[in-house]
Amino acid sequence: MKLLTRTFPHGVHPKEHKDTAPLPIERMPFTDRYVLPLAQHIGAPSKGIVKVGQHVERGEKIAEPGGFVSVALHSPVTGTVRSLDPKRHPNGSLVPAIEIEIDRYAGQETPRGTPADPQAGSIDDFVARIQQMGLVGLGGAAFPAHVKYRIPDGAVVKELLVNGCECEPYLTCDHRVMLENAEDVVRGSVVLRDRIGAHLATIGVERNKLDAVAALQEAAKGDDRVRVVPLEVKYPQGAEKMLVKAVLGVEVPAGKLPLEVGVLVNNVSTVACLADIFDRGTPLVERVVTVAGPAVRRPSNLIVPIGTPVRAVLEYCGGLTGDAREIVMGGPMMGQPLGSIDVPVIKGTSGLLAFTESKLARPAEYHCLKCGRCVEACPVFLNPSRLARLAKVGKYEDMERFQVMDCMECGSCSYACPSNIPIVQLIRVSKSWVRERQRDAKIAQAKEAAEQAAKPAADGPGDASAKDGKETNR
């Protein structure tokens, strides 16, 4: 495909704050207890298969997938299952979880299983192994990876696009993975490229990570079907549709996936895990997390076992400053503020950012100036100002008509707004209403269909005979 551009239209340029980029990855020491929510990914929660008091080894499966759009869960440590009670999830809800107390006398070696040839067997075998190894997208969304890799019949993937942009401020975990594990990133890209039948694997990396570009190019030497493409620095370039436009110059239609234009997109840390899964037989039990922000004493890039309490991670990084006011899981643009630090690191945790009161101070909100900056910033060409005005007066049906569901909630509009209007928050609330409305409509349709299906039976010969019988008995 011809390269037309090295970025995408619109977007914003927030301050990068990539101060942790030079910091090598270090291993987080093990702590006493780990909490593994069964809902750590998009889709059906996993189904626990362990009992209280059961001894488990590090890397042992403790939960099976709860459906096709679900993955297995593995113990991050060798220890004993202490509880199966609901625990607080980072999103604030109480969810079923498995709590494991560590065995202090165990070696806690990195689990190694049986390597497998990724090209052997059917695509279903490939997909099943990844599902059973618990792999989800590690860029933040935590979508089960195997679902993406199960290409629908009739669809053709021409190119695998690997996302190394990491465009959110503060986060540098992907940067360090590309630098320190470049061979695994390339190996995983090749495994996936060949398995899904793509002709080319392209790794897109923003120009503020040129050392990572060099490391990946060195690792890819000898394979002319792997290329590394430097991109301009812009947010949200890591979004799938924006990355496809930036690298390939191709527009993904509204409401469609990149697969519609023959492209599959995956995060660099996700494809690096494919090398663990197939070459070393290692399931997903830990991930790299950036700990940063003005309120953390020792910013770091850490390998953290899944289920580690956020409190323990922050304590290992020197604790928080006295003026710390908020912890965000993920990046500052799309991340989730935590209501408590006694929640666990989960598979989708790319960062833990600590902010002070001064950084959180929200300027006064003013009336919309109709300046159009939010329109210029929106990467999917919506009119955020109009959507915000409709949201404020509760005209959600009109918002649906103006394609509010195409909004990916990147926050570019709020960042660009000179009147400090919380546009993305207004849109997020309205999208929740639209989803509920769509869900209720589906339930109503299903109920109506069921009633229609039951109606002929009610008027059937059996009922008629019963009716005749009753009349005769009179």
Summary of the structure (lengths in Angstrom):
residues: 474
radius of gyration: 24.8
end to end distance: 82.3
largest distance: 93.5
contacts: 1592
relative contact order: 0.13
helix: 35%
strand: 19%
